[in-house]
Amino acid sequence: MVTQPSGASTPPAADAALSLADGLAQLAFLIHGMLEGRAREHDLSIIQMRLLGVLRDRMPTMNELARILDLDKSSVTGLIDRAERRGLVVRVPSTADRRAVLVSLTGHGRSLVSAGAASFEADISLLLERLAPAERDALSRLASRLLVAHATDRGIDLFATTDPEGRKDRAGSGEPARSPLLGSRPPAVS
């Protein structure tokens, strides 16, 4: 806020701009705080919420989860152990590779992540109301382009609709997979 000589405050100009790095960092902090709040409502950490989001459309192996969540295998094992004790996920033996273990949501885990995702999406929609529809679309396209490129560089397909067992997308909808952040479907990237 800018203080005028009379002591009245006025908001900064609507078109004032931060540097790109500072703007992205501040936006990341804001989004992180929103996600943390929604996760906390369900007694989850952000990484636990991300885990549940990943599992909404996939039944990955432990190694795939480690790559998607950018964690080492022992951290993923601990994460899955805690989620399993809470009744959020189950380990399932792979029929394609007896050495592999797949991870799947339970009904409780699915309902919890659906509620968290809906609340978080409402938070983001409220934040983005400050932008014109064309600006929201442009932001979505640019963010998607960056995230898809980053995931591709790491060997991750954000739009995968099959699990390691070779089945088609489990929902049968034919829609693209949700993103690993929290399960929201990313828009088409042009």
N, C-alpha and C positions, 0 to 999 in steps of 0.2 A: 504494500500500500504506500502511496505517496502522500505525505502530510503537507497540506497547504498552510500558508501563514495563518489563516484563521483557525487552524486546528482541525479542520474537517479533513477526512480521509477520502481519497478517490482511488478506485481500482486502477492498476496499470493499464495501459492501452491494450485493447484486445488483440492487436496485431504485433505486440512486442514479442520478440523471438529469443529463445535461449540458443546457445550453440547446439549443433546436432547431438554431440556427445552428451552434453549436460541435459538436454531435453529428453533424450532416450533413457539416460540414467534415472532422471526424476520420474519419468513415466513408468519405468521398470519398478522403482520403489513403491510407487502408488499402486500399481497392479499387484505386486507382491503382497502389500499390506491388505488389499481387498481379499486376495485368495487366502492369506493366512487367517483372516477373520472368519471367512466361511468355513475353512477347515477346522478351526478351533470350535466352532459351533457344534461340530460332530466329534469333538475330542480327537482330531487328527492333526498330524503335521502336514506341511505342504507336500513333502515327498510321499506321504501315505495317500494324500488326495490324488497326486499325479499317478501313483501306482494304480489306484482304482480307475482313474480315467483311461489309462492305457488298456486296462483289462476289459473295458466296456465293449470293445470291438475285436479283441484279439485274445488268443490263448497262447501266449509266448512261452518259450523255454526260459529258464533262469538266466542263461547267457544272453538271450535277446533282451530280457528285461534290464540286465546290467548295461547293455549298450544303449538302449532307449533312454534309461534314466541317468546315464552317465555316472554309474556307480561301480565299484569293484564287486566281484562276485560275493565276497563275504558280507558286504553291506547289504546286498540284495537278499541274501539268505536270512539275515537278521530282520530285515524289513518284512519278508514273507512270513517268517516265524511269528512276528508280532501280529500281523494282519490275520494269520490263520488262528491264533489264540483268541482273537476277537470275533471270529466267525465271519470274516469278510472275504476270505479267499480259501481255496483248496488247491492242493497239489494233485495233479493227475498224471499217471504214467503215460508216456508217449507210446502210441501204437506203431509209429514209424521208426522209432529208435529207442530200444529198451534202456539205453543209458540216460536218456533225456527225461526231464520232468517238466510238465507244462503247468502253468498257473492259471486258474480260472476264478471268476467272481462267484460268490454265493448269492442267494437271493437278497440277503441282508446287505451285502456289499454293494450289490447293484442298486438297491433302493437308496442307500446312503449316498452313493456318488451321484445318482440322478438328482436328488434333492440339493446337494451341494453345488452341482453344475448349474441347476436352474437358478439358484440364488446368486451365484457368481455372474452368470450371464445377465441377470437383471441389474446387478451393480455396474457391469460394463456398459450396458445399454443406457443407463442413467448418465454415466460419465460421457458417453459419446453423443448424447442429445445436444451437446454444445456445438457439434459439428453439423454442417449441412450434409444431406444424404450423399452428395457426390464426394464430399471429403471423407465420409465414413467408408464409402466404397473404395476410394483411392488408398486410404490407410490400410484397409483389409487386404487389398491386392499387394501392396508393397510389403506389409508384414508377412503375408503368405509366401511371397517370392523369396524373401530372406530366410524364413524358417525352413522352407522346402529345400532350398539350396544347401543350407547348413546340415540338415538331416541327411540329404543325399551324399554329401561329402563324408558323412560318418557311416554310410551304408544302411541308413534307415529309410524305409518307405512309409511316409506319414499317411499314405492313402491305401495301405495294404488292406485287403478285404478277405484274405484267406489266412488260416492259421497253419502252423507247421505240419498239421496232419493232412493238409491238402483239401480241406473242405471249403466250399464257397462261404461267403460272408454268412455268419450264423443267423443274423436277423432276416436274411433273405430279401432285404430291401433293395440291394443293388446300389445303395448310396455309398459315397466314399466313407472311409474310416474316420473316426474322430481323431483329433490331434492328441499327442501324449500329454499335453499340459493338463487338461482337465476333462477331455473328452468332447470338446466342441468340434463340430464339423468345420474344417477349413473351407473357404470358398475356392472356386476354380481359379487357377493361376493362369494369367495370360502372358 
